[in-house]
């Protein structure tokens, strides 16, 4: 038996693109509040197909053990920090 619990928080968005943006934003904000947040594990799904999940973050391993913090479909090299447009 495990002593870890996972919170599932349903939040709706009109499409996959905006669902990923909302999920990334929520994960980043929550990660600043608690070290227990695992942004790399965030997924989104259609309400009527919750078994089909879409990853939100790339989460590839970087040298030194950190993970990529960019979106799954990024074209820039992997980074431990999100790139924000200027």
C-alpha positions, 0 to 999 in steps of 0.5 A, spaced: 500 500 500 502 506 498 502 513 502 502 517 496 495 520 493 494 523 486 489 529 485 485 529 479 482 535 478 477 536 472 477 542 468 474 544 462 477 547 455 474 548 448 479 544 445 486 540 446 490 546 444 487 550 450 487 545 454 494 544 454 495 551 455 491 551 461 494 545 464 501 548 463 499 554 466 496 551 472 502 546 473 507 551 473 503 555 478 502 550 483 509 547 482 511 554 485 507 553 491 509 545 492 515 541 491 510 535 490 507 537 484 510 533 478 508 537 472 511 532 467 506 527 469 500 532 467 495 530 461 489 532 458 483 528 455 477 529 452 471 529 457 468 522 453 475 519 452 478 520 459 482 513 457 486 517 451 490 522 454 495 527 451 501 529 454 502 536 456 510 537 457 515 534 454 519 531 460 525 528 457 531 527 461 536 532 461 543 532 463 544 532 470 537 529 471 532 534 470 527 534 465 525 538 460 519 543 462 517 545 454 510 543 451 510 536 448 510 539 441 516 544 442 521 545 436 527 548 440 532 544 444 529 541 450 530 546 456 529 545 464 525 552 464 519 554 459 521 559 454 516 565 454 515 569 447 517 576 448 
